[in-house]
Amino acid sequence: MAAIVQGNALPDLTGVGLKGPQVLRSTIEAIVISTLVAIEADGHPPAQLPPEAEAQIVDLVHRRVPLDLLLTHQRRIHSQLADHFMGGCRSLVPLADLAASLEHVSHVLFEFADTFATMTAESYAVENERFLRSTAAARYETVLALPAGEGSVDAMSRQLAYPLANAYHIGLVLHPVTSPSPTGDHLHQVARSLLRGLGADAHLVVPVDRTEAWAWGAFRARPPREKPLLPDGSDVMVGMASPHRGVQGFRRAHEEAVDAARVGALGMPSTADANVVRYDEVRLLSLLIADPDKAARFVRDELGALGSSAGSTRVLRRTVRAYLDCHGSPQEAARELQVAKNTVIYRVKRAEELLGRSVRESQLELHAALRLAELFPDLDDTGH
């Protein structure tokens, strides 16, 4: 199951918030269970899609994922399921019954995949028609057209009921930290609460799907630098842009919020309020993780044994980062970490042994690797 989930975490089907495996796991599990039930029920496929699959279709329609991509994704899952089921037959079924079992499983899987694809296409068409008639769809398409410079700004402002030209804009991207709610209403409510707390003169919230919402706040004067507080009990991660003016500022505010949310999705354990990530706090990190695979390789190459996932090594990394932040002053680092000065000196020396060099060499690269290591907590010095 885990291999199928990981192997089908297509970035085209998910946003920057919940990671692909989190979004797709429940649907893939439902497909596996439905297939098992079909095999046991004399080969009859289900009469309707599992609720998890229906919910995912709604999300993908709202995200404007084309049907052919969704069906390709499903065919890949069914192909992998077939390999697993056939392998199970060969391992568990007596040789005398193997041929009949393989034929039965093959027939069920083919009919199941065909029926599932038909029901998916029908459900997609119904939801797509409903969505295209909605106000949310019109707002979503208008917002998507803005970066391309399409259409009249005045007309778009009227359609969005939001001032685009003569205002400062702060952009937000919100997504649930754990699992999505049945609807996107919770993200919508949290977005409005945050914008009210910032004192925005106008609000625009565009739900993308259950796992993501975009929001903007317009201000007549440049707003002060402030990090809003999430409402109590909000299981939400927020990427927040710096304020920018005018139509170009509206676009830039969204781009920055997306980048901040991408960093937040990886985790920000060093921030006081880890669920609100400001772009101006993570600008460098957002650039460094533009290619996550290369970023992970950079961390492994730069830190070596200091990149181990062991708890004691993480303590060493935090100490070295504090030491560098304090311009190489063990006394200042000790005050920040609330430990003894000699403890900082010992930890830095131990870190240098693992690095194989002084922490004062290549400080820019080392500091960047230490920051990135916070976002890749499962890295170790084996390169896995």
N, C-alpha and C positions, 0 to 999 in steps of 0.2 A: 504493500500500500504506500509506504513512504517513498519508495522509488518512483511509483507512478505519479504521486503528487509533485515531488521535486522535479521530475522530468517534464512536467507539463505546466510549470509556472511561467507561462508565456507573458513577457512584459507588455505585449500588445493587448492583453486581456485585463490588465490590472493597472492601477494608478501608482502614485508615489507613496501612498499611505500604507495600508496593510500590505504586507509582502505577498507575493503570488501564492505560495503554499497556504497561507492563512485564508486567502479569499477562496481558493479553489478546493480546499480539502473537503469541505462538507459536501460539495457537489460530486466530487469523485467518489467519496465514500458511498453516497446514495446510489451512484451508478453501479458500483461493485455489488452492493446489497441487492439492488433490483435484478442484476444479472444472476446472482445466486438463487434468488427466489424464482426467476424464470426457468432456470435449469431444473429446480425441484418441482415446478408446477407443470410438468409435461411439456416444457418448451414454450409456454404461452407468455409473450412479453406483457409488460404492464399496460393497463388501459389508459394511463395518464402519466405525465412526467412527475418525478418526485418533487415535493415542494422546494427542496434546495435547488434543483435545476431550474424551476420556474423563477425563483428569486434571482438566480444568477443571470438568466436571460433578461430580466427587467434591468438589472445593473448594466449589462453590456449594451442593450438598446440605448439607454440613457448616455452611455459613454460613446455612442456612435460607432461601436465595433461592428463591422460588416458581418452579415450572416455567413458568408463563405468562409471567413476566418474562424468563426465559432464552429462550423461543421468540420472544418479541417482539424481543429483542436479535438473535437469529439471522436473523429475517426482515429486519431493517434491514440487516444485513451482506449478505445475499443480494441485496437490492434495489440496494445500492450496487455490488455486483459486477456485476450485470446492466447497470447504466449504463456501467461501465467496459468490459465486454466488447462491448457494442453499439457504444460509441464507437470501440473498437479495430477492429471490423469495418468501420465506415464509413470509417475512415482508411486501412486496409491492404488491404482486399479490392477487387479490380477491380469496376467497376460491373456488369459482366455476371454476376458470381457473387454480388453483394451480397445479393440477396433470399434465395437458397438458404442462404447463410451465416447471415444473421440468423435465419431460421427454425430452422436447426439449433441455433444457440446458445440461442435462446429455449426450444426444446424441452428441451435438456440442462439448462439452469438451472432450469426448472420441475420437472423430474423429480428433479434433484439436491436442490433445496430440500425437496421433499416427502419424499424418502427420508431426508434428513438429519434432518428434524424428527421423523420416526417413530422413527429409531434413538436420537435424543436423549431422547425421551420414555420409551422402553423402558429405556435405560441409567439415566436419572434414577430411574425407579421401582425398579429393582433396587438401586441404591445407597441410595436413601432407606429402603427396607425394611431393608437391612443396618445402616444407621446408627442407625435408631430402636431396634434391638435391642441396641445397644452401650452400654457403660458411659459412654463419652464423651458420647453424646447425652443421657443422663440428667443428667450433671453440667452440661452446657451449658444445658439447659433449666432446671435448678435455679438456676444462676447468673443466667440471664436473668430469672427470677421474683423474685429478691431486690430489685431496685430498685422493683418495683411493690408490695412489701410482701405478696406472696402467700405463703400457707403458714406452717407453724409453723417458727420459727427452730431449735428443738431438732431437729425432724425433718430439716430441711435440713442441719444440722450433722452428723447421723448419716449422711445420704445422701452428703455430700461427704467424710466422714471428716476434718473440719476444724473447729476451734472458731471459731464466728462471734461469739459474744456477749462473752466475757470475755477479750479479747486485743487487742493492737495489731496492725494489719495494714499491710503494705507491698504495694502492687500493682505488677505489671509487665505491660507489653505488649511482646511480642517479634515481630519480623518479619525476614526475610532482607534484606540490603542489596542484593544483586544478583539472583539467581534462586532460586526455591524449590527445596528438596531434594525427591526423589521422595516422601518422607513427611514428616510433621511431627515425627519423632522427634528431629531435631537441635535444634529449638526447645525441645522438652520437656527434653532433657538440659541445654541451656544454662540454662534457667530454674531447674532444680533445683541446678545448680552455683552460680548466683548467690545463691539463697536460703540454701544451706549456708554460703556465704562470709559472708553477713550474720548468720549465727547464728540463723536462724529455728527456733523450736521445732516448727513444723508447716508443711507445704508443701501447696499446692493448685495444680495445673497443669491448665488446660483448653485442649486444642488446638482451635482454631477450624477451621483448614484448613492446607494446606501453607505458606501465606503469613503466618499469624498464630497466636500462642498467648497466652493470658492466664494470669497466675500471681499467687499471693498467698503471703506468708509471715506466720505468726502468731507473736507474741512475748508472753511473760508480762509483761515490763516494757517501757517505751518504749525502743526501740532508739536508739543514737546516730546522729547524722547521718553517714552514710558512703556513699560511692559504690563499688559493688563492681567488681571487675575481671573482664572477660570471659575465658573460657578461651582459651588461645592458638589462633589459627587460626579463631576464630568470626566468620563473616561475618554478623553479627546486629546489628540496631539494637534498643535497649531503651529504652522509656519507663518511668520509675520515679517512683512517688508518694512523698509524705511519709507518715510513719506516722500512722494514725488508729485510734481505739479503737471497739470494738463493731460491731454490725451496720451502723449508719450509717457507721462508719469503713471497713468492708469495701466498701460501695458507693462512698464518696468516693475511696478508694484506687484503685479501678478507673477512675473518671472522670478522676482526675488522671493516671494512667498513660496513658490514651488520649490526653489532650491533649498530654502530653510526647512520646508517640510520633508524634503528628501534626507537631509541630515538628521532631522528629528526622528524619522522612521528607523534609522539605524541605532538611535539612542544617544542621549546627551547626559550621561551621568554626572558630569562636572558642573552643571548649571544648577542654580538654586531652585528654579521652577522648570524642571526638565520637560514639562508638557507644553510650554510656550517657547519656541525657538525663534529668536530675532535674527534676521539675515545679517545685520551688521556685526553680530557676535560670531557668525560662522562663515563669513565670506570666503576665507581661505579654505576651510574644510569643504565648502560646496564646490570649489574648483578642483580640489584634490580628489574628490570622490566622483567626479564626472564619469570616470571609468573605474568602477569598483574593483575589477579584477587587477588592473594595474596598480591601484592604490594599495590593495592587499599585498601584492608582490613587493611594492616599495617598502611597506612596513616590515615584512619579513627580512628583506635584504638589509635594511638600515639597522634594525634592532637585533637581529640574530637571536642569541639565547635570551636576550632581555625581552623578547616578544613572547615568551612562554605564557601560557594561560594560567599557570600556577598562581595562587593567591599571594604568595610571598613576592613573586616577581612583579605582580601588579602594584604592590606597595612600593617596590623600588622605582617603577616607572613614574608613579605619582610624585615620589620624592624628587626624582631628577627633574621632572617638569617644574615643580615648585622652585627648585634650586635655580633652574635657568630663568624662570619668570622673575626671580629675585636677583638677577644679574650676578649669579655665582656667590651670593652671600648665604653661608650656612645658617647664620643667626636669623636673618629675615625669613628664610625658608622654614626654620624651626618654629618661628612665631606663627607663620601661616598654617603649618601642619599641626601645631600644638604638641610638639615633641621636643626632646632635648637637642641641643646643638650637636653634640657628639653622635646622636642617632642619625642625624642628617649626614654628617661626615662619613660615618660607617656605611650607610646605605649608598651614597654616591660612589664610594670606593668599590663596593660590591657590584654596583651597576657597571662600573668601568671594567671590572674583571669579565663580566658577561659580554660586554660590547667588544672588548679587546682593544679599547682605545679610551682616551680621555673624553669626558662629556663636553669639553670645551672645543673639541674638533668638530667641524661641520655642524655648528650649533643650529643653523636654520633647518637643515635636513633632519637632524635629531629631534628638534622641537616639533616639526610637522609630523614625524613618524609617531611621536608620543601622543599627539592629539588624535591622529588617525587610529591608533591602537585602542582608544576608548570606544570607537565606533565598530571595531572588529574584535570583540572580546574573545572569540574562539580561536584566534590565531595562536600558533605555537611555532617553535623553532624548527619543526620538522617540515614545514611548508604545506601541511594539509589544512 
